[in-house]
Amino acid sequence: MEEFAEEGTRWPIVVFGPEGCGKTAFLRQAAAMLRDLGYDVFYLHPLDRAFSAEVDDPDVKRLFLDLVRRTLEDGRWGRLAMAVFDLTREILRRRKVAVIADDVFQAIGLGKAAYVKGLLNMIEHPQYKYENMVVLVATSEGVSRREIGRHRWARLMPMWNMARDGFM
C-alpha cells in the first residue's frame, strides 16, 4: 500500500475473489492507511450501506454525504458512483486523492463495468493536476472481472484466503 501511496496508481487496481476472502477488510485498511498518509479518501460500499468522505474540504464532504442520503432514499446508485468523479475533480486541484469502491458493480449493475474506464480516465486524462491518485475497486463478480480485463482498463489482482491444500 505504501508503494501506491508514494506513486499513486497508474490505472485502477481491481481486486477480485470469492465472497469472504478479505476484500472488504483490505479496502477498509487501505482507506485508513491512505488517510494517514495524507490522502483525501472516498469510500463506497453500497451493499453494506457504508460510505465516507475523509476529506479536508467540509463543503465536498457535505455534498458527498448529501448525495449518499439521497441515493439511500431513491436507490439510484449509478448517480452516486458517477458523482465521485465530479467530487474528485474538485479535490484534485489541490492534493492527493483515493477512490475506494467495494462491490459497486452489484449496486450499479454488471453492465456498468465501464465505470472502471471512467476511473482510469481520471488518472490518465485528468482535468486538473494532482499530486497522486490511488484507485482501488473490489468485485466478486466474475462477469465484471471479465469485462474489465477484456478491455485492459485496470490491473486485476486476485485475492484468495484459502490454502492450496484446502482448495484441493
C-alpha positions in Angstrom: 0.0 0.0 0.0 2.8 2.4 0.8 4.1 1.9 -2.8 0.7 3.0 -4.2 0.7 5.9 -1.7 4.1 7.2 -2.8 3.5 7.0 -6.6 -0.3 6.7 -7.0 -1.7 4.0 -9.2 -1.2 4.1 -13.0 -4.6 2.5 -13.5 -7.4 1.4 -11.2 -6.5 -1.7 -9.2 -9.4 -4.2 -9.3 -9.2 -6.8 -6.5 -11.3 -9.8 -7.2 -12.0 -13.0 -5.4 -14.8 -15.1 -3.8 -17.0 -13.8 -1.1 -15.4 -13.8 2.3 -11.8 -13.8 1.1 -10.9 -10.5 2.8 -11.5 -7.9 0.0 -13.6 -5.6 2.2 -11.1 -5.8 5.1 -8.3 -5.0 2.7 -10.1 -2.0 1.3 -11.0 -0.6 4.7 -7.4 -0.9 5.9 -6.2 0.7 2.7 -8.6 3.6 3.2 -7.3 4.2 6.8 -3.7 3.9 5.7 -4.1 6.3 2.8 -5.8 8.8 5.0 -2.9 8.6 7.5 -0.6 9.2 4.5 -2.3 12.5 3.7 -4.9 11.4 1.1 -8.4 12.6 0.8 -10.4 9.3 0.6 -13.8 8.5 -0.8 -15.0 5.1 0.3 -18.1 3.5 -1.2 -19.6 0.1 -0.2 -23.2 0.2 -1.4 -24.1 -3.3 -0.3 -23.2 -2.6 3.3 -24.5 1.0 3.1 -21.1 2.2 4.2 -19.9 5.5 2.7 -17.3 8.0 3.8 -15.6 11.1 2.6 -12.5 11.6 4.7 -11.6 14.9 3.1 -10.3 18.2 4.4 -12.8 20.3 2.5 -16.1 20.4 4.5 -18.1 21.5 1.5 -17.0 18.5 -0.5 -17.7 16.2 2.4 -21.2 17.7 2.9 -22.0 17.4 -0.8 -20.9 13.7 -0.8 -23.0 12.9 2.3 -26.0 14.6 0.8 -25.6 12.5 -2.3 -25.4 9.4 -0.2 -28.5 10.4 1.7 -30.5 11.0 -1.5 -29.2 7.7 -3.0 -30.2 5.7 0.0 -33.7 7.2 -0.4 -34.2 6.6 -4.1 -31.7 3.8 -4.8 -30.0 5.5 -7.8 -26.6 4.1 -7.2 -25.2 5.0 -10.6 -25.7 8.7 -9.8 -23.6 8.4 -6.6 -20.9 6.3 -8.3 -20.6 8.9 -11.1 -20.7 11.9 -8.7 -17.4 10.7 -7.2 -15.8 11.8 -10.5 -17.0 15.4 -10.0 -16.0 15.5 -6.3 -12.5 14.2 -7.0 -12.1 16.8 -9.7 -12.7 19.4 -7.1 -10.1 17.9 -4.8 -7.6 17.2 -7.5 -6.9 20.8 -7.9 -5.0 20.6 -4.6 -3.8 17.3 -3.4 -3.7 13.5 -3.2 -7.0 11.6 -3.5 -8.0 8.0 -3.3 -11.3 6.4 -4.5 -12.1 3.1 -3.0 -15.2 1.2 -4.2 -16.3 -2.1 -2.8 -18.8 -4.3 -4.6 -20.0 -1.3 -6.5 -21.0 -3.4 -9.6 -23.6 -5.3 -7.6 -25.3 -2.0 -6.8 -24.9 -0.2 -10.2 -25.2 -3.3 -12.4 -22.8 -5.6 -14.0 -23.3 -3.9 -17.3 -21.7 -0.8 -15.8 -18.2 -2.3 -15.6 -17.2 0.6 -17.8 -17.3 2.6 -14.6 -13.7 1.4 -14.2 -12.9 3.1 -17.5 -14.1 6.4 -16.1 -11.8 5.9 -13.1 -8.9 5.2 -15.5 -9.7 8.4 -17.4 -9.4 10.3 -14.2 -5.9 9.0 -13.8 -4.8 9.2 -17.5 -6.5 12.3 -18.6 -7.1 14.5 -15.5 -8.8 17.9 -15.9 -6.6 19.2 -13.1 -3.1 18.4 -11.9 -2.9 16.2 -8.8 -0.1 15.1 -6.7 -1.1 11.4 -6.5 -4.2 9.4 -7.1 -5.0 5.9 -5.9 -8.0 3.9 -7.2 -8.9 0.6 -5.6 -12.0 -1.4 -6.6 -13.2 -4.8 -5.4 -15.5 -7.2 -7.0 -16.6 -10.8 -6.5 -18.4 -10.8 -9.8 -16.8 -12.9 -12.5 -18.7 -11.1 -15.2 -17.4 -7.7 -14.2 -13.9 -9.1 -13.9 -14.1 -10.5 -17.4 -15.5 -7.3 -18.8 -12.8 -5.1 -17.1 -10.0 -7.5 -18.0 -11.0 -7.8 -21.6 -10.6 -4.0 -22.1 -7.4 -3.6 -20.1 -9.0 -0.8 -18.1 -7.4 -1.9 -14.8 -4.8 -4.0 -13.2 -6.6 -7.1 -11.9 -5.3 -8.6 -8.7 -6.8 -11.9 -7.3 -7.3 -12.3 -3.6 -7.7 -15.7 -2.1 -7.8 -16.7 1.6 -7.7 -20.5 1.3 -4.5 -22.5 1.5 -3.7 -24.7 -1.6 -4.3 -27.9 0.4 -7.7 -26.7 1.4 -8.6 -25.8 -2.1 -7.5 -29.2 -3.4 
